[in-house]
């Protein structure tokens, strides 16, 4: 079979073979639309939580504690989703879950301040928790769907190209949302309605791709159970504690999550301080006017912030990541983020103004979403299957969420006991990054030994 024109074009990005181009492009479009919808919503989350005050808690505390609450809520919800996945066909599961979240968008649109109600207490906190659910299920279920329709050999060739659609969708979504609001085409409160369009189209694409894929990968409920690899269970954390490589990986993951969440809380606090000063200068005295100014200003800021983060991440993913891995190896891509973070938080500690904090976080997050994300996948290649299936799920869920919890505790101690300033929080993150760098160097050495052992075994 000869390559089509589309497939010849796609070969610029990956090894696409005859007959694979149409489905690969549909999957690219699918994840593009999902991430586009998500980044219509994500800035609203920051805007709404910014006006969700709780008595005696600072805005930084409200955001930090809500993030930790989101982590706790994920535990039972993920369990429920896993049970449904064993009872429903793939097409039904994806359609039902996506329609559920689409209907929630309409509900939250109606509950927003200024639509039908002036302000509902705690509504911003509930919305923040819901966005966390949306990001986990709609985005994660796409990648599960992609892994299910491709064989291992095809997936290795085609998923990297499809992943560019995710980064591009995130950049486009944040950029479009910013322009829609800035040009007054769509008011801020109607971004939720706008997000239903790309999500609705993605549902249709998923159903069409599922019908094209035939019986292969028709979902757990539609075919006999295959031989399963060992799953993470009671021995997962014990395996992490016993194996030096897994233990260092867990410690590094916890520090990364702790530093990153501290940085997000720091940025949010600086944005709120800046907007409070802007509101005072504008002469806004009415409480309702101040709340609306704060919500709109926060949403606009994060729309612009996510546009730059995702745009730079897309460039790094497309043109830097693979070359850096090829030239510098695993160590180069693993050490890149802590080095960027060290420079970023040092700059914030010296000059804690909004412009510096914003662009330092743009650099950190863009590196995280591209180069560091690749490092997290490459990390596990030389690890045995048993350790992968015991260690990786425990580290990616429990350890990451523990990092969120420790970040919330950092805010509690920093705000309530130590009265840390923005410079103080940034300086604390510098100290954490230095420890992170030391662990990363140790992990690079252990990864090299494992890779060497794997090569020796293969040769033997």
C-alpha positions in Angstrom: 0.0 0.0 0.0 1.3 3.4 -1.0 1.5 6.4 1.4 -1.2 9.1 1.0 -0.3 12.7 0.8 -1.4 13.1 4.4 0.8 10.3 5.5 3.8 11.7 3.6 3.3 15.0 5.4 2.9 13.3 8.8 6.2 11.5 8.3 7.9 14.9 8.9 7.0 14.3 12.6 7.1 10.5 13.1 7.2 7.1 11.3 3.7 7.0 9.9 3.0 4.1 7.6 0.4 3.4 4.9 -3.2 3.3 6.2 -2.4 4.9 9.6 -2.6 8.6 8.7 -6.3 9.3 9.0 -6.8 7.8 12.5 -3.6 9.4 13.7 -4.8 12.8 12.5 -8.2 12.3 14.1 -6.5 11.4 17.4 -4.3 14.5 17.1 -7.4 16.6 16.6 -9.2 14.9 19.4 -6.6 15.6 22.1 -6.1 19.1 20.6 -9.8 19.9 21.2 -9.8 18.4 24.7 -6.9 20.4 25.9 -8.3 23.5 24.1 -11.6 23.1 26.2 -9.6 22.5 29.4 -7.6 25.7 28.9 -10.8 27.7 28.4 -11.8 26.5 31.8 -8.5 26.5 33.8 -8.2 30.3 34.0 -11.7 30.6 35.3 -10.7 28.2 38.1 -8.1 30.7 39.3 -10.4 33.6 38.8 -13.3 32.1 40.8 -11.1 30.8 43.7 -9.6 34.3 44.0 -12.9 35.6 45.3 -13.7 32.6 47.4 -12.7 34.0 50.8 -12.8 32.0 54.0 -12.8 33.8 57.3 -9.3 34.3 58.7 -7.6 32.5 55.8 -5.4 34.3 53.2 -6.0 33.8 49.5 -2.8 31.7 49.4 -4.1 29.4 52.2 -7.5 29.0 50.5 -5.9 27.9 47.2 -3.4 25.6 49.0 -5.9 23.8 51.2 -8.4 23.4 48.3 -5.6 21.8 46.2 -5.0 19.3 49.0 -8.7 18.7 49.3 -8.8 18.0 45.6 -6.2 15.3 46.0 -8.2 13.6 48.7 -11.3 13.6 46.6 -9.5 11.9 43.7 -9.0 8.7 45.7 -12.7 7.5 45.9 -13.6 9.0 42.5 -10.8 7.2 40.7 -12.0 4.0 42.3 -15.5 4.6 41.0 -14.3 5.2 37.5 -12.2 2.1 37.6 -15.2 0.0 38.5 -17.3 1.6 35.7 -14.5 0.8 33.2 -15.0 -2.9 33.9 -18.8 -2.8 33.3 -19.1 -0.4 30.3 -17.9 -0.7 26.7 -15.1 1.8 25.8 -17.4 3.9 23.6 -20.1 4.1 26.3 -17.6 4.9 29.0 -15.9 7.7 27.1 -19.3 9.2 25.9 -20.9 9.0 29.3 -17.9 10.5 31.2 -17.5 13.3 28.7 -21.2 14.2 28.6 -21.2 14.2 32.4 -18.5 16.9 32.4 -20.1 18.8 29.5 -23.4 19.0 31.5 -21.4 20.1 34.5 -20.0 23.0 32.5 -23.6 24.3 31.9 -24.4 24.0 35.6 -21.3 25.9 36.7 -21.9 28.5 34.0 -25.3 29.2 35.6 -23.8 29.3 39.1 -21.0 31.8 38.2 -21.2 35.2 39.9 -23.0 37.7 37.7 -25.0 35.2 35.6 -28.0 34.3 37.6 -26.6 34.7 41.1 -24.6 37.5 42.6 -22.3 35.1 44.5 -22.9 31.7 46.1 -20.7 31.0 49.1 -18.0 28.4 48.5 -19.0 28.0 44.8 -15.5 28.9 43.7 -14.1 26.1 45.9 -16.5 23.6 44.5 -15.6 24.7 41.0 -11.9 24.4 41.8 -12.4 20.8 42.9 -14.5 20.0 39.8 -11.8 21.3 37.4 -9.4 18.9 39.1 -11.8 16.0 38.4 -12.2 17.2 34.8 -8.4 17.3 34.2 -7.9 13.9 35.6 -10.7 12.0 33.8 -11.2 13.7 30.4 -7.5 14.1 29.7 -6.4 10.8 31.2 -9.2 8.8 29.5 -8.1 10.1 26.1 -4.6 8.6 26.7 -6.1 5.4 27.9 -8.3 5.3 24.7 -5.2 6.0 22.6 -3.2 3.2 24.2 -6.2 0.9 23.7 -6.6 1.4 20.0 -2.9 1.0 19.1 -0.7 -2.0 19.4 2.6 -1.6 21.3 4.5 -1.2 18.1 2.2 1.3 16.5 1.8 3.2 19.8 5.6 3.7 20.1 5.6 5.3 16.6 2.4 7.4 16.7 1.8 8.5 20.2 4.7 11.0 20.2 3.1 12.8 17.2 -0.3 12.7 18.8 1.2 14.2 22.0 2.1 17.3 20.0 -1.6 17.8 19.5 -2.0 18.0 23.3 0.6 20.7 23.7 -0.7 22.6 20.7 -4.3 22.4 22.1 -3.2 23.7 25.4 -1.4 26.6 23.8 -4.2 27.3 21.4 -6.9 27.1 24.1 -5.2 29.5 26.5 -4.4 31.9 23.6 -7.9 31.8 22.2 -9.5 32.3 25.6 -7.2 35.3 26.2 -8.2 36.9 22.9 -11.9 36.2 23.2 -11.9 38.0 26.5 -9.5 40.8 25.6 -11.4 41.6 22.4 -14.7 41.4 24.2 -16.0 38.7 21.8 -17.0 36.4 24.7 -17.4 37.7 28.2 -15.3 36.0 30.9 -18.4 34.3 32.4 -19.3 32.7 29.1 -16.0 30.9 28.6 -17.6 27.8 30.1 -20.2 27.8 27.4 -17.5 28.2 24.7 -15.6 25.2 26.2 -18.6 22.9 25.5 -18.0 23.2 21.7 -14.5 21.7 21.4 -15.4 19.1 24.1 -18.6 18.1 22.2 -16.7 17.7 18.9 -14.1 15.6 20.7 -16.9 13.2 21.8 -18.0 12.8 18.2 -14.4 12.1 17.1 -13.9 9.5 19.8 -17.0 7.6 18.8 -16.0 7.8 15.1 -12.4 6.6 15.8 -13.8 3.8 18.0 -16.1 2.6 15.2 -13.1 2.7 12.8 -11.0 0.6 15.1 -13.3 -2.4 14.9 -13.3 -5.0 17.6 -9.7 -4.5 18.6 -9.6 -2.6 21.9 -13.4 -2.4 22.3 -13.2 -1.9 26.0 -13.0 -4.1 29.0 -16.7 -4.9 29.1 -16.8 -5.9 25.4 -14.1 -8.5 25.2 -12.6 -11.4 27.2 -10.1 -10.5 29.9 -6.5 -10.6 28.7 -3.6 -11.7 30.7 -2.9 -8.9 33.2 0.5 -7.7 34.5 0.9 -7.4 38.2 -0.9 -4.4 39.6 0.0 -2.1 42.4 -1.3 -3.4 45.7 -0.5 -3.6 49.3 3.1 -4.3 48.5 3.6 -1.2 46.3 4.8 1.2 49.0 6.9 -1.5 50.6 8.6 -2.1 47.2 9.3 1.6 46.9 10.9 1.7 50.4 13.0 -1.5 49.8 14.5 -0.6 46.3 17.1 2.2 46.2 16.2 3.3 42.7 12.4 3.5 43.6 13.2 5.2 46.9 15.2 7.9 45.3 12.6 8.3 42.5 9.9 8.7 45.2 11.9 11.3 47.1 12.7 13.2 43.9 9.0 13.1 42.9 7.8 14.4 46.3 10.3 17.3 46.1 9.3 18.1 42.6 5.6 18.2 43.5 6.4 20.2 46.7 8.5 22.8 44.9 6.0 23.1 42.0 3.0 23.5 44.1 4.8 26.0 46.4 5.6 28.0 43.2 1.9 27.9 42.0 0.8 29.2 45.4 3.5 31.9 45.4 2.4 33.1 41.9 -1.2 33.2 42.9 -0.4 35.2 46.0 1.6 37.8 44.1 -1.2 38.1 41.5 -3.7 38.8 44.2 -1.5 41.4 45.9 -1.0 43.1 42.5 -4.8 43.1 41.8 -5.6 44.4 45.2 -3.3 47.4 44.6 -4.8 47.9 41.1 -8.3 47.9 42.6 -7.4 50.4 45.2 -5.8 52.7 42.6 -8.9 52.5 40.4 -11.0 53.8 43.2 -13.2 50.7 43.4 -14.8 50.7 46.9 -18.0 48.7 46.4 -17.4 45.1 47.6 -19.1 43.6 44.6 -17.1 45.8 42.2 -13.8 44.7 43.9 -14.8 41.1 43.6 -15.6 41.3 39.9 -12.4 43.3 39.2 -10.4 40.6 41.1 -12.1 37.7 39.3 -11.8 39.2 35.8 -8.2 40.3 36.4 -7.1 36.9 37.7 -8.8 35.1 34.8 -7.2 37.4 32.3 -3.8 37.0 33.9 -3.9 33.2 33.9 -5.2 33.0 30.3 -2.1 35.0 29.2 0.2 33.0 31.6 -1.0 29.6 30.2 -0.7 30.8 26.7 3.0 31.5 27.1 3.6 28.4 29.2 2.0 26.1 26.6 3.4 28.0 23.6 7.0 27.7 24.8 6.4 24.1 25.9 5.2 23.3 22.4 8.4 24.7 20.9 10.6 22.8 23.4 8.7 19.5 22.8 8.9 19.8 19.0 12.5 21.1 18.6 14.5 20.7 21.8 13.5 17.7 23.8 14.4 14.8 21.4 17.7 16.5 20.4 18.7 17.1 24.1 18.0 13.5 24.9 20.0 12.3 22.0 23.0 14.5 22.7 23.0 14.7 26.5 21.3 11.6 27.5 18.9 11.0 30.3 20.9 13.1 32.7 20.5 16.2 30.5 16.7 16.1 30.4 16.3 15.1 34.1 18.5 17.9 35.4 17.1 20.6 33.2 14.1 21.4 35.3 15.8 21.6 38.7 18.4 23.9 37.2 15.7 26.2 35.7 13.8 26.1 39.0 17.0 27.0 41.0 17.5 30.1 38.7 13.8 31.0 38.8 13.3 31.0 42.6 16.6 32.7 43.2 15.4 35.5 40.9 12.0 35.6 42.8 13.8 35.8 46.1 15.9 38.7 45.0 13.1 40.6 43.1 9.6 39.4 44.1 7.6 41.5 41.7 4.8 40.2 39.5 6.7 40.4 36.1 9.7 38.4 37.5 7.6 35.8 39.3 5.4 35.4 36.2 8.2 34.8 33.7 10.2 32.6 36.0 7.2 30.4 36.5 6.6 30.4 32.7 10.1 29.1 32.2 9.7 26.5 34.9 6.3 25.2 33.8 7.1 25.1 30.1 10.2 23.0 30.9 8.1 20.8 33.1 5.4 20.2 30.5 7.9 19.3 27.8 11.4 18.2 28.7 10.7 17.0 32.3 7.6 15.2 31.2 9.7 13.2 28.7 12.2 12.5 31.4 9.5 11.0 33.6 8.7 8.5 30.9 12.3 7.6 29.9 13.1 7.1 33.6 11.2 3.8 33.8 12.5 2.2 30.6 15.3 0.1 32.2 13.2 -0.9 35.2 11.8 -4.5 35.4 8.0 -5.0 34.7 7.4 -6.0 38.3 8.9 -2.9 39.7 7.2 -0.7 37.1 3.8 -2.0 38.0 4.4 -1.9 41.7 6.4 1.3 42.0 5.1 3.7 39.3 1.4 3.8 40.2 2.3 4.3 43.9 4.7 7.1 43.1 2.5 8.8 40.5 -0.5 9.0 42.8 0.3 8.7 46.5 3.7 10.4 46.4 2.6 13.2 44.1 -0.4 13.9 46.2 1.8 13.8 49.3 3.8 16.6 47.8 0.6 18.6 47.4 -0.2 18.0 51.1 3.3 19.0 52.2 2.9 22.2 50.2 -0.4 23.0 52.0 1.4 22.4 55.3 4.2 24.8 54.1 1.6 27.5 53.6 0.1 26.8 57.0 3.4 27.0 58.8 4.7 29.9 56.6 1.6 32.0 57.0 0.5 31.3 60.5 3.7 30.6 62.5 6.6 32.2 60.6 4.8 35.0 58.8 6.9 34.5 55.7 7.0 37.1 53.0 7.0 36.3 49.3 10.8 36.5 49.4 10.8 34.0 52.3 8.7 31.5 50.4 10.9 31.8 47.3 14.1 31.4 49.4 12.6 28.3 51.0 12.0 26.8 47.5 15.6 27.5 46.6 16.7 25.3 49.6 14.3 22.6 48.4 15.6 22.7 44.8 19.2 22.3 46.0 18.2 19.0 47.7 16.2 18.1 44.6 19.3 18.6 42.4 21.3 16.3 44.7 18.7 13.6 44.4 18.5 14.0 40.6 22.3 13.5 40.3 21.9 10.3 42.4 19.0 9.1 40.3 21.0 9.7 37.1 23.8 7.5 38.4 21.4 4.7 39.4 19.5 4.9 36.1 22.8 4.5 34.3 23.7 1.4 36.3 20.2 -0.1 35.6 20.5 0.7 31.8 24.0 -0.9 31.8 22.7 -4.0 33.6 19.8 -4.3 31.1 22.2 -4.0 28.1 24.5 -6.7 29.6 21.5 -9.0 30.2 20.4 -8.4 26.6 23.9 -9.2 25.3 24.1 -12.4 27.3 
